[in-house]
Amino acid sequence: MDKANSVKNKLIKLCNEDKIQTLFFDEESDTLIILDLETIEYKGVYIKYRDKDSIIEINTATNSLKVNNNGKISRGKIDPIISKNLDRVAVEKFNVKKLDEDYFTDLEETIDDEISEIHDDKSREVYQTVRETLKEVHDKNYDKDFIIGQMKKFNIIEKKDHFNLERYVGATKVKYNSAKNKTTVRNDYNFKEKFEFKDVVSDFNTGAFLEIVKNYYHKRAYDKRRLSLDDAFIDPYPVFTHTAALGDKDKGVKEEENN
C-alpha cells in the first residue's frame, strides 16, 4: 500500500470516529478557505499538516491528496466522505460574520445531508453484502470453514439466555440477535434495516448455522482460557523443585571445599 492510500484510510477512520476536526486544531497545520472571488461562493478547503515524517496536502475543491514522505511524492483522490467532512468543519469554523451568514448556515446543512447520504449508501452496500453472504452460506451447504471465516470478523456478546454477533464496517453496525433470529444493519444517520434469515433464503437451515457458530466461539473461549492458564504457570525465575538435586548440589560444594 502506498503512502497516499495509507493516509486515506486514516482520514476515513477519523471521519467514522467524528474526529476529522483534529486536523484543523494542530498548531502546525495550515488551512485556507477556497472561495469564488466574484460570487464569494464556497468552493472548498485546503489543509496542510504533518503526519510523522510526511507532509499531507488536501484540497476538497479538487478532491486531491498529495503526500510528501521525505521527498517521495504520492498523489491520489480523496473519497467524498472525507471531502464532505472537511468541508463541514471548515464551514462551521469559518468566520461567517464578514460574509453572508445565512448562506453558510444553509451550506452547513446541505453538507450534513450529503454526508448522511454517503453513509447511507455505504450502509446499503453492507446490507446487500450480508444478505449475499447468507445466500452463499446456504449454497455452500453450510460449509464449516466458510462460516468460521465469516465469524472471525464478528464479536460475540453473551447474554443471559442468548447471544449477539456484532461488527462495524466503517460507520455501519451489523448485529445478529440469536433470540429473535434477526439481523440489523444500521448507522447513526438514516439507514436501518432488519431481516430474518428466511427473508433471504426461505429454507435457510438456521439450526445448522448456529451450531457451527456456537461451537466455534466455545472453542475460541476455551483456547483463550487455556492460554491464560498456561501463562499463569510460566515462572520467569529458575527454581529447583527436586530435593535430590539440591542435595547433589550441596554435596558437590562440600567435596570442593574438602579438596
C-alpha positions in Angstrom: 0.0 0.0 0.0 1.4 3.4 -1.0 1.5 6.3 1.4 -1.4 8.1 -0.2 -3.7 5.1 0.3 -2.5 4.8 3.9 -3.3 8.4 4.6 -6.8 8.0 3.0 -7.5 5.0 5.3 -6.5 7.1 8.3 -8.7 10.0 7.2 -11.7 7.7 6.7 -11.2 6.3 10.2 -11.2 9.9 11.6 -14.4 10.6 9.7 -16.1 7.5 11.1 -15.0 8.4 14.6 -16.1 12.0 14.1 -12.5 13.3 14.8 -11.6 14.9 11.4 -11.7 18.3 13.1 -8.5 17.5 14.9 -6.6 18.2 11.7 -7.7 21.9 11.9 -6.5 22.3 15.5 -3.0 21.1 15.0 -0.7 24.1 15.6 1.5 23.1 12.7 -1.4 22.7 10.2 -2.2 25.4 7.6 -5.8 26.0 6.5 -7.1 28.1 3.6 -10.8 28.6 2.6 -11.3 28.5 -1.1 -13.9 30.9 -2.4 -15.1 32.1 -5.8 -13.8 35.7 -5.9 -16.8 37.0 -7.9 -19.7 35.3 -6.1 -18.0 34.6 -2.7 -19.3 31.1 -3.1 -17.6 28.4 -1.0 -15.6 26.1 -3.2 -13.6 24.0 -0.7 -10.8 24.0 1.9 -7.1 23.5 1.5 -5.4 21.9 4.5 -1.7 21.1 5.0 -0.5 19.2 8.0 2.3 16.8 9.2 1.8 13.1 9.9 5.1 11.8 11.4 7.7 12.1 8.6 5.1 13.1 5.9 3.6 16.4 4.8 0.0 15.9 3.8 -1.9 18.4 1.5 -5.6 18.1 0.8 -7.8 20.2 -1.4 -11.5 19.5 -1.2 -12.3 21.8 -4.2 -10.4 19.3 -6.4 -10.7 16.3 -4.1 -6.9 16.0 -4.4 -4.4 14.5 -2.0 -0.6 14.9 -2.0 1.8 13.2 0.3 5.4 14.2 0.6 7.2 11.4 2.5 10.8 12.6 2.9 10.9 13.8 -0.7 8.9 10.8 -2.2 5.7 12.2 -3.6 2.5 10.2 -3.9 -0.9 11.6 -5.1 -4.5 10.4 -5.1 -8.1 11.4 -4.9 -9.9 11.6 -1.5 -13.2 9.9 -1.0 -16.4 12.0 -1.0 -16.9 11.2 2.7 -13.5 12.7 3.6 -14.1 15.8 1.5 -17.6 16.5 2.9 -16.4 16.1 6.5 -13.6 18.5 6.0 -16.0 20.9 4.3 -18.4 20.7 7.2 -15.7 21.6 9.7 -14.4 24.4 7.5 -17.8 26.0 7.1 -18.7 25.5 10.8 -15.4 27.2 12.0 -15.1 29.9 9.3 -15.8 33.4 10.4 -19.1 34.0 8.6 -19.8 37.4 10.1 -17.8 39.0 7.3 -19.9 37.3 4.6 -23.5 36.0 4.2 -24.3 34.2 7.4 -27.4 32.6 6.1 -25.5 31.2 3.1 -23.0 29.4 5.3 -25.7 28.1 7.6 -27.6 26.7 4.7 -24.4 25.3 3.2 -23.5 23.5 6.5 -27.0 21.9 6.5 -26.5 20.8 2.9 -23.1 19.3 3.6 -24.6 17.4 6.6 -27.3 16.0 4.3 -24.7 14.9 1.8 -22.6 13.2 4.5 -25.7 11.4 5.6 -26.5 10.3 2.1 -22.9 8.9 1.6 -23.1 7.0 4.8 -26.5 5.6 4.0 -25.2 4.4 0.5 -22.3 2.6 2.2 -24.7 1.0 4.7 -26.9 -0.2 1.8 -23.8 -1.9 0.3 -23.1 -3.6 3.7 -26.7 -4.6 3.9 -26.6 -6.3 0.5 -23.2 -7.9 1.3 -24.6 -9.5 4.4 -27.6 -10.9 2.5 -25.4 -12.2 -0.3 -23.2 -13.9 2.3 -26.1 -15.7 3.8 -27.1 -16.9 0.4 -23.6 -18.1 -0.1 -23.7 -20.0 3.2 -26.8 -21.8 2.0 -25.4 -22.5 -1.5 -22.2 -23.9 0.1 -24.3 -26.3 2.1 -23.3 -24.7 5.4 -19.6 -25.3 4.9 -17.9 -25.1 8.3 -14.7 -23.4 7.2 -16.6 -20.8 5.2 -18.9 -19.9 8.1 -16.0 -19.7 10.6 -14.1 -17.5 8.1 -17.1 -15.1 8.3 -17.5 -15.3 12.0 -13.8 -14.3 12.6 -15.0 -10.8 11.6 -17.6 -10.6 14.4 -17.5 -10.2 18.2 -19.8 -12.4 20.3 -21.8 -10.7 23.1 -23.0 -13.3 25.6 -26.4 -12.6 27.1 -28.4 -14.4 29.9 -30.4 -16.6 27.5 -28.9 -15.9 24.1 -26.0 -14.2 22.3 -25.5 -11.4 19.8 -23.0 -11.2 17.0 -21.7 -7.7 16.2 -19.2 -5.9 14.0 -18.7 -2.5 12.5 -18.0 -1.9 8.8 -16.9 1.7 8.8 -19.7 3.6 10.4 -22.2 0.8 9.8 -23.1 -1.7 12.5 -24.2 -5.2 11.8 -25.9 -7.1 14.6 -27.4 -10.6 14.8 -29.7 -11.4 17.8 -29.9 -15.2 18.3 -33.1 -15.0 20.5 -35.1 -13.0 17.9 -33.2 -14.6 15.0 -33.0 -11.1 13.4 -30.1 -9.2 11.8 -30.0 -5.5 11.9 -27.9 -3.3 9.7 -27.8 0.4 10.7 -25.8 3.6 11.0 -26.2 6.8 13.1 -27.8 8.6 10.2 -30.9 7.5 8.3 -30.3 3.8 7.5 -31.7 1.0 9.5 -32.9 -2.4 8.1 -33.9 -5.6 9.9 -34.4 -9.1 8.4 -34.6 -12.7 9.3 -32.6 -15.5 7.6 -35.8 -16.8 6.0 -36.3 -13.4 4.4 -33.2 -14.1 2.4 -33.4 -17.8 1.9 -36.8 -19.3 2.6 -35.4 -22.7 3.7 -32.3 -21.4 5.4 -31.1 -24.0 8.0 -30.7 -21.8 11.0 -30.0 -24.7 13.3 -27.0 -26.0 11.3 -25.7 -22.4 11.0 -25.9 -21.6 14.7 -24.5 -24.9 15.8 -21.3 -24.2 13.9 -21.2 -20.6 15.2 -21.6 -21.7 18.8 -19.0 -24.4 18.6 -16.6 -22.0 17.1 -17.0 -19.4 19.8 -16.9 -22.0 22.6 -13.7 -23.4 21.2 -12.2 -19.9 20.9 -13.2 -19.1 24.5 -11.7 -22.4 25.7 -8.4 -21.7 23.8 -8.3 -18.3 25.4 -8.8 -19.6 28.9 -6.2 -22.3 28.3 -3.6 -19.8 27.1 -4.3 -17.7 30.2 -3.7 -20.7 32.5 -0.5 -21.6 30.6 0.8 -18.1 31.1 0.0 -18.2 34.8 2.3 -21.2 35.2 5.2 -19.6 33.5 7.8 -18.6 36.2 10.4 -16.2 35.0 12.9 -17.4 37.6 14.6 -20.8 37.6 13.7 -22.9 40.7 14.8 -26.3 42.0 11.9 -28.5 42.8 13.7 -31.8 43.3 15.2 -32.3 46.8 17.7 -34.8 45.4 19.0 -32.2 43.0 19.5 -29.8 45.9 21.3 -32.5 47.9 23.6 -33.3 45.0 24.4 -29.6 44.6 25.3 -29.2 48.3 27.4 -32.4 48.2 29.4 -31.1 45.3 30.2 -27.9 47.2 31.4 -29.7 50.3 33.5 -32.0 48.1 35.1 -29.0 46.5 35.8 -27.5 50.0 37.4 -30.8 51.1 39.6 -30.8 48.0 
